Amino acid sequence: MTYIQDAFDTNWIAPLGPHVDAFEKELASYVGVNDAAAVSSGTAAIHLALRLLDVQAGDTVFCSSLTFVASANPIVYLGASPVFIDSEPETWNMSPQALERALYDAAQEKKLPKAVIVVNLYGQSAKMDEILEICQTFDIPVIEDAAESLGSTYKGRASGSFGKFGIYSFNGNKIISTSGGGMLVSNEGEELNKARFLATQARDYAPHYQHSQTGYNYRMSNVLAGIGRAQLEVLEERVNARRAIFRRYVQELAHVPGIAFMPELPNTRSNRWLTVLTLDENEAGVSVEALLGALAEQNIEARPVWKPLHMQPLFEGVQFYPHSDNEIISEQLFKRGLCLPSGSSLSEDEQMRVITCIKESLIKAKSMSV
């Protein structure tokens, strides 16, 4: 409350102020980049990154398919077209082999994308070494959508710090929250100065209100930045809490036939923003839909994994590259995936109630099949 009270005491309520500046510096320091720009949402951060990369109508941008729609909507804002890339099984994130195939085809057609948006799903980093090497071969900049993975690491470096630009979200459901907000990060400070300019209605440096290009009302307020600073101080506690929740689910359920948990790539640390499992109906004897229904009857909220963007009505007909000719990993995960209650404040008793409900549902399903 100290930072928030300070904002009120000093009357720095409106957008911008000392907490915005401090939050940007503290976040940049935490993730190990040169600069950060605080904005109104993670979506706004992606939009600004695409603007900085001069994405325009008629361009293409490659994007992970297994993600929330906010990862791809900014592509459409600018009149460009997304091309969706499938997942791979070891991280559930963008498949390097599908990406390489897509970039090779684009090069053959002399239609390379302006950018690649890589999403770190549910807190787990993608295979950034492989993806960056492929993109560097074709000289394509990477935007790392780390909306769900603040606090995660890949080979000792912070998730979100690998691309030309990285983005984070502080929406109400994220591991730390400002109720609404986001951050654009980069090692290129001059680019982030341009982002701040665009995010503040692109007001020219003049004594009067003058505008030479289209801007946006995307800056974070001083009050929300104060909340963000306080939340950042407890980020490691939140990560440890979520990882402990994940371990308890694994301890109680990993031995159950048909249940498997989202993997963690070697030499990485997932923040385990959500604990996600897959359910093999043939082995478990119960479908994802039935298990979701059983949990809902106990007033327990669980959800399917994200519906892949190439399956969304909004993007019907959009080009999509599968992991291989024989496997579409994102569709398999959508069919079998289930997100469990995972909030940092989830008590052990509450979690055991979820676990008990799952076990009882599986036992009931097996008894009915005998």
C-alpha positions as CSV (number, residue, x, y, z in Angstrom):
1,M,0.0,0.0,0.0
2,T,3.0,2.3,0.5
3,Y,3.5,3.0,-3.2
4,I,-0.2,3.5,-3.8
5,Q,-0.6,5.9,-0.9
6,D,2.4,7.8,-2.1
7,A,0.7,8.3,-5.5
8,F,-2.3,9.8,-3.8
9,D,-0.3,11.8,-1.3
10,T,1.7,13.4,-4.1
11,N,-1.3,13.7,-6.4
12,W,0.4,11.7,-9.1
13,I,-2.8,9.9,-10.1
14,A,-3.0,10.5,-13.9
15,P,-0.8,8.6,-16.4
16,L,2.9,8.9,-16.0
17,G,4.8,9.8,-12.8
18,P,7.6,8.6,-10.6
19,H,6.2,5.1,-10.0
20,V,5.9,4.5,-13.8
21,D,9.6,5.4,-14.2
22,A,10.6,3.3,-11.2
23,F,8.5,0.3,-12.3
24,E,10.1,0.4,-15.7
25,K,13.6,0.4,-14.2
26,E,12.9,-2.3,-11.7
27,L,11.2,-4.6,-14.2
28,A,14.0,-4.1,-16.7
29,S,16.6,-4.9,-14.0
30,Y,14.7,-8.0,-12.9
31,V,14.6,-9.5,-16.4
32,G,18.0,-8.3,-17.4
33,V,17.3,-6.0,-20.3
34,N,18.3,-2.4,-20.9
35,D,14.9,-0.7,-20.9
36,A,11.2,-1.2,-20.4
37,A,8.0,0.8,-21.2
38,A,5.0,0.5,-19.0
39,V,1.7,0.3,-21.0
40,S,-2.0,-0.4,-20.5
41,S,-1.9,-4.1,-21.4
42,G,0.2,-6.9,-22.9
43,T,-1.8,-6.6,-26.1
44,A,-0.8,-2.9,-26.3
45,A,2.8,-4.0,-25.9
46,I,2.5,-6.4,-28.8
47,H,0.8,-3.8,-30.9
48,L,3.6,-1.3,-30.2
49,A,6.3,-3.8,-31.0
50,L,4.7,-4.5,-34.4
51,R,4.5,-0.8,-35.1
52,L,8.2,-0.4,-34.2
53,L,8.9,-3.2,-36.7
54,D,7.0,-1.3,-39.4
55,V,4.3,-4.0,-39.8
56,Q,1.8,-2.7,-42.3
57,A,-1.2,-3.8,-44.4
58,G,-0.2,-6.6,-46.7
59,D,2.6,-7.9,-44.5
60,T,2.6,-11.2,-42.8
61,V,3.6,-12.1,-39.2
62,F,4.2,-15.6,-37.9
63,C,2.6,-16.5,-34.6
64,S,2.2,-19.4,-32.2
65,S,-1.2,-21.0,-32.7
66,L,-1.7,-22.4,-29.2
67,T,-2.2,-19.2,-27.4
68,F,-4.9,-16.6,-26.4
69,V,-6.2,-14.5,-29.2
70,A,-4.5,-11.4,-27.8
71,S,-1.2,-12.7,-29.2
72,A,-2.5,-12.3,-32.8
73,N,-5.1,-9.6,-32.7
74,P,-2.5,-6.7,-33.0
75,I,-1.4,-8.3,-36.3
76,V,-4.9,-7.7,-37.6
77,Y,-5.1,-4.2,-36.1
78,L,-2.3,-3.2,-38.5
79,G,-3.9,-4.8,-41.6
80,A,-1.3,-7.6,-41.7
81,S,-2.0,-11.3,-42.0
82,P,-1.0,-13.9,-39.4
83,V,0.5,-17.3,-40.3
84,F,0.1,-19.8,-37.5
85,I,2.8,-22.2,-36.3
86,D,2.0,-25.4,-34.5
87,S,3.4,-26.5,-31.1
88,E,5.9,-29.3,-30.3
89,P,5.5,-31.8,-27.6
90,E,8.5,-31.0,-25.3
91,T,7.4,-27.5,-24.4
92,W,3.9,-27.2,-26.0
93,N,5.2,-24.0,-27.6
94,M,6.2,-23.1,-31.1
95,S,7.6,-26.0,-33.1
96,P,11.1,-25.0,-34.5
97,Q,10.7,-27.5,-37.3
98,A,7.3,-26.1,-38.4
99,L,8.7,-22.6,-38.1
100,E,11.7,-23.5,-40.3
101,R,9.5,-25.1,-42.9
102,A,7.2,-22.0,-42.9
103,L,10.2,-19.6,-43.3
104,Y,11.7,-21.6,-46.1
105,D,8.4,-21.6,-48.0
106,A,8.1,-17.8,-47.4
107,A,11.6,-17.2,-48.6
108,Q,10.9,-19.3,-51.8
109,E,7.8,-17.1,-52.4
110,K,9.8,-13.9,-51.6
111,K,7.2,-13.1,-48.9
112,L,9.2,-13.4,-45.6
113,P,7.3,-12.2,-42.5
114,K,8.0,-8.9,-40.8
115,A,8.2,-10.6,-37.4
116,V,7.7,-13.9,-35.5
117,I,5.7,-13.8,-32.3
118,V,6.7,-16.7,-30.0
119,V,4.5,-17.4,-27.0
120,N,5.7,-18.9,-23.7
121,L,2.6,-20.8,-22.9
122,Y,1.4,-21.2,-19.2
123,G,4.8,-20.1,-18.0
124,Q,7.0,-22.5,-20.0
125,S,9.6,-21.1,-22.3
126,A,9.7,-22.1,-25.9
127,K,12.9,-23.6,-27.4
128,M,14.4,-20.1,-27.8
129,D,17.9,-21.2,-28.9
130,E,16.5,-23.2,-31.9
131,I,13.9,-20.5,-32.7
132,L,16.3,-17.6,-32.6
133,E,18.9,-19.5,-34.7
134,I,16.2,-20.2,-37.4
135,C,15.0,-16.6,-37.3
136,Q,18.5,-15.2,-37.5
137,T,19.2,-17.3,-40.6
138,F,16.3,-15.5,-42.3
139,D,17.0,-12.2,-40.6
140,I,13.5,-12.1,-39.0
141,P,13.0,-10.2,-35.7
142,V,11.4,-12.1,-32.8
143,I,8.8,-10.7,-30.4
144,E,8.7,-12.9,-27.3
145,D,5.2,-13.0,-25.8
146,A,6.0,-13.7,-22.1
147,A,2.6,-12.5,-20.9
148,E,2.2,-15.7,-18.9
149,S,5.9,-16.4,-18.0
150,L,7.2,-13.5,-15.9
151,G,9.5,-15.2,-13.4
152,S,10.4,-18.1,-15.6
153,T,13.9,-18.7,-16.9
154,Y,15.5,-20.3,-19.9
155,K,19.1,-21.5,-19.5
156,G,19.6,-18.9,-16.7
157,R,18.1,-16.0,-18.5
158,A,14.7,-14.4,-17.9
159,S,11.8,-15.5,-20.1
160,G,10.9,-12.5,-22.3
161,S,14.5,-11.2,-22.6
162,F,15.5,-13.1,-25.8
163,G,13.7,-11.4,-28.7
164,K,14.2,-8.0,-30.2
165,F,11.2,-7.2,-28.0
166,G,9.6,-8.9,-25.1
167,I,6.2,-8.3,-23.6
168,Y,4.6,-9.0,-20.2
169,S,1.0,-8.8,-19.0
170,F,-0.2,-7.6,-15.6
171,N,-3.8,-8.5,-16.2
172,G,-5.9,-9.6,-13.2
173,N,-5.2,-13.3,-13.7
174,K,-1.4,-13.1,-14.2
175,I,1.3,-14.1,-11.6
176,I,1.6,-10.5,-10.6
177,S,-1.1,-8.0,-11.4
178,T,-1.7,-4.2,-11.6
179,S,-5.4,-5.1,-12.3
180,G,-4.6,-4.2,-15.9
181,G,-1.3,-3.3,-17.5
182,G,1.6,-4.6,-19.5
183,M,5.3,-3.9,-20.3
184,L,7.3,-3.8,-23.5
185,V,11.0,-4.6,-22.9
186,S,14.1,-4.4,-25.2
187,N,17.8,-3.9,-25.1
188,E,17.2,-1.1,-27.7
189,G,16.4,2.0,-25.6
190,E,15.9,4.3,-28.6
191,E,13.2,1.9,-29.9
192,L,11.4,2.0,-26.5
193,N,11.5,5.8,-26.5
194,K,9.6,5.6,-29.8
195,A,7.2,3.2,-28.1
196,R,6.5,5.7,-25.3
197,F,5.9,8.4,-27.9
198,L,3.4,6.3,-29.8
199,A,1.8,5.2,-26.5
200,T,1.2,8.8,-25.5
201,Q,-1.0,9.8,-28.5
202,A,2.2,10.4,-30.6
203,R,2.3,14.1,-29.5
204,D,5.0,15.9,-31.3
205,Y,7.6,17.9,-29.3
206,A,6.0,21.3,-29.6
207,P,4.6,23.9,-27.3
208,H,1.1,23.2,-28.6
209,Y,-0.8,20.0,-29.3
210,Q,0.6,18.7,-32.6
211,H,0.4,15.2,-34.1
212,S,2.2,14.0,-37.2
213,Q,1.3,10.3,-36.9
214,T,-1.2,8.0,-35.3
215,G,-0.7,7.3,-31.7
216,Y,-2.5,5.4,-28.9
217,N,-3.6,6.0,-25.3
218,Y,-1.5,3.1,-24.1
219,R,0.6,4.4,-21.1
220,M,0.2,3.0,-17.6
221,S,-1.0,5.2,-14.8
222,N,1.2,6.2,-11.8
223,V,-1.3,4.4,-9.5
224,L,-1.1,1.1,-11.3
225,A,2.6,1.4,-11.6
226,G,2.7,1.7,-7.8
227,I,0.8,-1.5,-7.5
228,G,3.2,-3.1,-10.0
229,R,6.2,-2.2,-7.9
230,A,4.7,-3.7,-4.8
231,Q,3.7,-6.9,-6.7
232,L,7.2,-7.2,-8.3
233,E,8.7,-7.4,-4.7
234,V,6.7,-10.6,-4.1
235,L,7.1,-12.2,-7.5
236,E,9.6,-14.8,-6.4
237,E,7.2,-15.8,-3.6
238,R,4.4,-16.2,-6.1
239,V,6.6,-18.3,-8.4
240,N,7.6,-20.6,-5.5
241,A,3.9,-20.9,-4.4
242,R,2.8,-21.9,-7.9
243,R,5.6,-24.4,-8.3
244,A,4.7,-25.9,-5.0
245,I,1.1,-26.2,-6.1
246,F,2.3,-27.9,-9.3
247,R,4.4,-30.4,-7.3
248,R,1.5,-31.3,-5.1
249,Y,-0.7,-32.0,-8.1
250,V,2.1,-34.2,-9.7
251,Q,2.6,-36.0,-6.4
252,E,-1.1,-36.9,-6.1
253,L,-2.0,-37.5,-9.7
254,A,1.0,-38.3,-11.9
255,H,0.7,-42.0,-11.2
256,V,-2.9,-42.1,-12.4
257,P,-3.2,-43.9,-15.8
258,G,-4.1,-41.4,-18.5
259,I,-2.8,-38.3,-16.8
260,A,0.3,-36.4,-17.8
261,F,1.5,-32.9,-16.9
262,M,2.9,-30.1,-19.0
263,P,6.6,-30.8,-19.2
264,E,9.4,-28.5,-18.1
265,L,12.3,-28.3,-20.6
266,P,15.7,-29.1,-19.1
267,N,17.7,-26.1,-18.0
268,T,14.6,-24.0,-17.6
269,R,12.3,-22.9,-14.8
270,S,8.6,-22.5,-15.4
271,N,6.7,-20.2,-13.1
272,R,3.9,-22.7,-13.4
273,W,1.4,-19.9,-13.9
274,L,-1.1,-22.6,-14.4
275,T,-0.9,-26.3,-13.7
276,V,-2.0,-28.0,-16.9
277,L,-2.4,-31.7,-17.5
278,T,-3.5,-33.9,-20.4
279,L,-6.1,-36.6,-20.1
280,D,-6.1,-39.7,-22.3
281,E,-9.7,-40.7,-22.3
282,N,-9.0,-44.3,-23.3
283,E,-6.6,-44.9,-20.3
284,A,-8.4,-42.7,-17.7
285,G,-11.9,-43.8,-18.7
286,V,-13.3,-40.3,-18.5
287,S,-13.3,-37.4,-21.0
288,V,-12.0,-33.9,-20.4
289,E,-15.6,-32.6,-20.8
290,A,-16.9,-35.1,-18.1
291,L,-14.1,-34.2,-15.7
292,L,-14.8,-30.5,-16.2
293,G,-18.4,-31.1,-15.5
294,A,-17.6,-33.1,-12.3
295,L,-15.4,-30.3,-11.0
296,A,-18.0,-27.6,-11.9
297,E,-20.6,-29.6,-9.8
298,Q,-18.2,-29.1,-6.8
299,N,-18.0,-25.4,-7.6
300,I,-14.4,-25.9,-8.8
301,E,-13.4,-23.8,-11.8
302,A,-11.2,-25.6,-14.3
303,R,-10.8,-24.9,-18.0
304,P,-9.7,-26.5,-21.3
305,V,-6.4,-25.2,-22.7
306,W,-6.5,-22.4,-25.3
307,K,-8.3,-23.3,-28.5
308,P,-5.6,-23.0,-31.2
309,L,-5.9,-19.8,-33.3
310,H,-5.9,-21.7,-36.6
311,M,-9.2,-23.4,-35.4
312,Q,-10.9,-20.1,-34.4
313,P,-13.7,-18.8,-36.6
314,L,-12.0,-15.4,-36.6
315,F,-9.0,-16.8,-38.5
316,E,-10.8,-19.3,-40.8
317,G,-8.7,-20.0,-43.9
318,V,-5.5,-18.5,-42.4
319,Q,-2.3,-20.4,-43.3
320,F,-1.1,-22.9,-40.7
321,Y,2.0,-25.0,-40.4
322,P,1.7,-28.3,-38.4
323,H,4.5,-29.8,-36.4
324,S,4.8,-32.6,-39.0
325,D,2.8,-34.2,-41.7
326,N,1.4,-36.7,-39.3
327,E,1.0,-34.6,-36.1
328,I,-0.8,-31.4,-35.2
329,I,0.3,-31.1,-31.6
330,S,-1.8,-28.0,-30.7
331,E,-5.0,-29.8,-31.7
332,Q,-4.1,-32.8,-29.6
333,L,-3.4,-30.6,-26.6
334,F,-6.7,-28.7,-27.1
335,K,-8.5,-32.0,-27.2
336,R,-6.9,-33.5,-24.1
337,G,-5.7,-30.5,-22.0
338,L,-7.1,-29.3,-18.7
339,C,-6.1,-26.2,-16.6
340,L,-6.4,-26.8,-12.9
341,P,-6.9,-24.2,-10.1
342,S,-3.4,-22.8,-9.6
343,G,-3.7,-19.4,-7.8
344,S,-0.8,-18.4,-5.6
345,S,-3.2,-18.2,-2.6
346,L,-4.7,-21.6,-3.2
347,S,-4.5,-23.4,0.2
348,E,-3.4,-27.1,0.6
349,D,-7.0,-27.9,1.8
350,E,-8.5,-26.3,-1.3
351,Q,-6.1,-28.0,-3.6
352,M,-6.8,-31.4,-2.0
353,R,-10.5,-30.8,-2.6
354,V,-9.7,-30.5,-6.3
355,I,-7.5,-33.6,-6.3
356,T,-10.1,-35.6,-4.4
357,C,-12.8,-34.6,-6.9
358,I,-10.5,-35.7,-9.8
359,K,-9.7,-39.1,-8.2
360,E,-13.3,-39.8,-7.3
361,S,-14.4,-38.9,-10.9
362,L,-11.9,-41.4,-12.3
363,I,-12.9,-44.1,-9.9
364,K,-16.6,-43.6,-10.7
365,A,-15.9,-43.7,-14.4
366,K,-14.0,-47.0,-14.1
367,S,-16.6,-48.6,-11.9
368,M,-19.3,-47.7,-14.5
369,S,-17.2,-49.2,-17.3
370,V,-16.9,-52.6,-15.6
